[in-house]
Amino acid sequence: MAIVGLLAMQADGIKFDAEEIEARISPQTAAAVARKEGAVAIVPLRGVISPRASAVANSSTGGGATAEGFASSIERMAEDDGVKAIIVDADTPGGNVVGIDEAAAAVYAVRGVKPIVVQVSGTLASAGYWIGASADEIVATPSSSLGAIGVRTAYDDITAALEKQGITREIISAGKFKGEGLLGPLSDETRAYMQGRVEEFYGMFVDRVAQGRGVTSATVRDGFGQGRMLSAAGAVREGMADRVATMKETLARFGAGPAQPQGRKLAPGRERRALALI
């Protein structure tokens, strides 16, 4: 019913941004908006990350984040004079590549303006790590996993399945490549094109992680799990994360909770940056 009401209001000319759509459709999603703990802003990055067009779909399934909505929250908190630090509350398997680098850029732009930390409580994978690597610091709870640095897609040749159903499908198109990759086995040319697109996005991913983590792109390509997930401790050892700590401990570092230990391990070479955040 919330979706029907929203569509009716939009038909009447009332416009909403991505966050307003999510808040109006689902109470669960509404609870997942940025909030403040004292002078610390907590911005959620939870569930599958999708472009802005999937806001309604995300809400109807009760979870997920939009890259555009997340970036908007980060920018808003960065401009809020009452916010002295930003913590990204992250638990995401990643998602669609569209909008991810823009969201990562929004995070990176905060560095030097006010501290921004990604607190992982579960998973920070793929597109989630792409975004998270741009923060000043990545902190993960002991049982968390991080990584999956890579890009993938898939193609299903459904011709045999259609044949079993007695269906013969023919693609009619205009434009040399408009019909490629829609039906039947992939040609070598089409496969090479698709692989090139994957490599292009992978290069963007690697370069953004390298920029955020202060290492070379070669270090990311040849290490950093090479597409695999690592434990919190393993990620710290590899330089993919900075320390192992809980959200309570991270909040306490910024005076937003009771005093807690300041993490159990810090990645080598990251001490100066981390200490500057405390």
JOHUKA-V453548 format. One record per backbone hydrogen bond with DSSP energy under -1.0 kcal/mol. CO is the residue of the C=O (numbers start at 1). NH is the residue of the N-H. Records with the same first field share a line. If there is no record, write none. Layout:
BEGIN
CO->NH ; NH
END
This chain:
BEGIN
1->5
2->6
3->7
4->8
5->9
6->10
7->11
8->12
9->14
10->13
17->21
18->22
19->23
20->24
21->25
22->26
26->30
27->31
29->32
35->42
37->40
39->84 ; 85
40->37
41->87
42->35
43->89
45->91
48->65
49->96
50->67
51->54
52->55
54->58
55->59
56->60
57->61
58->63
59->62
65->50
66->70
67->71
68->72
69->73
70->74
71->75
72->76
73->77
74->78
75->79
80->83
85->41
86->117
87->43
88->90 ; 119
89->45
90->121
91->47
92->125
94->49
97->100
99->103
100->104
101->105
102->106
103->107
104->108
105->109
107->110
110->113 ; 114
115->86
116->136 ; 137
117->88
118->139
119->90
120->141
122->145
123->92
124->147
125->128
126->130
127->131
128->132
129->133
131->134
132->135
137->118
138->242 ; 243
139->120
140->245
141->144
144->232
145->124
146->230
147->126
158->162
159->163
160->164
161->165
162->167
163->166
175->178
177->180
187->191
188->192
189->193
190->194
191->195
192->196
193->197
194->198
195->199
196->200
197->201
198->202
199->203
200->204
201->205
202->206
203->207
204->208
205->209
206->210
207->211
208->212
209->213
210->215
216->220
217->221
218->222
219->223
223->226
225->228
228->148
230->146
231->235
232->236
233->237
234->238
235->240 ; 241
236->239
242->267
243->140
244->264
246->250
247->251
248->252
249->253
251->254 ; 256
252->255
267->270
270->274
271->275
272->276
274->277
END
